[in-house]
């Protein structure tokens, strides 16, 4: 009985591994490349829009009258990616 259970488990693992491998017809998605900029130290950043964790959309120009703006990126934190 233990031999049968072990064989079944081994077969299940082997099928799972084989199913996870991409088939020749599947091609991986092309990697997204970051936009290239030629900004130099001290130059003003171009205006951009970002969606924040509170769901609101903010533009850099909304903070023009402020002294400093800090952007923090937490890569893959609380995301599905």
C-alpha positions in Angstrom: 0.0 0.0 0.0 2.8 2.4 0.9 4.5 1.6 -2.4 1.4 2.4 -4.4 0.9 5.7 -2.5 4.5 6.7 -3.1 4.2 5.8 -6.8 1.1 7.9 -7.1 2.7 10.8 -5.3 5.8 10.6 -7.5 3.6 10.5 -10.6 1.6 13.5 -9.4 4.8 15.5 -8.8 6.2 14.5 -12.3 3.0 15.5 -14.0 2.9 18.9 -12.1 6.5 19.7 -13.1 5.9 18.7 -16.7 2.7 20.9 -16.8 4.6 23.9 -15.5 7.1 23.8 -18.3 6.3 26.0 -21.3 5.5 24.2 -24.5 7.3 25.1 -27.7 4.2 27.0 -28.9 4.2 29.2 -25.9 6.5 32.2 -26.1 7.4 34.3 -23.1 6.1 37.8 -23.0 8.6 40.4 -24.2 10.3 42.2 -21.3 9.1 45.7 -20.8 11.9 48.3 -21.0 11.9 51.4 -19.0 11.7 54.7 -20.9 15.1 56.2 -21.6 15.7 59.7 -20.3 18.6 62.0 -20.6 18.1 63.9 -17.4 21.1 65.3 -15.7 21.6 66.0 -12.0 19.8 69.2 -11.1 17.5 69.2 -14.1 13.7 69.5 -13.6 11.8 66.2 -14.0 9.2 66.1 -16.8 5.6 66.2 -15.7 4.1 62.7 -15.1 1.1 61.1 -13.6 1.0 58.2 -11.1 -1.7 56.3 -9.3 -1.1 56.1 -5.6 -2.0 53.4 -3.1 -5.1 55.4 -2.1 -6.5 54.9 -5.6 -6.1 58.6 -6.5 -4.1 59.9 -9.5 -1.5 62.5 -8.8 0.5 64.7 -11.2 4.0 66.0 -10.5 2.8 69.5 -11.4 0.2 69.3 -8.6 3.2 69.7 -6.2 4.9 72.5 -8.0 4.5 75.0 -5.1 6.0 72.5 -2.6 9.6 72.6 -1.6 10.4 68.9 -2.1 8.8 65.9 -3.5 9.8 62.3 -2.5 8.8 59.3 -4.5 9.1 55.9 -2.9 8.9 52.7 -4.9 8.4 49.4 -3.1 9.0 46.9 -5.9 6.5 44.0 -5.7 5.2 45.1 -2.3 1.5 44.2 -2.0 1.2 43.6 -5.7 0.3 40.5 -7.7 3.5 40.7 -9.7 
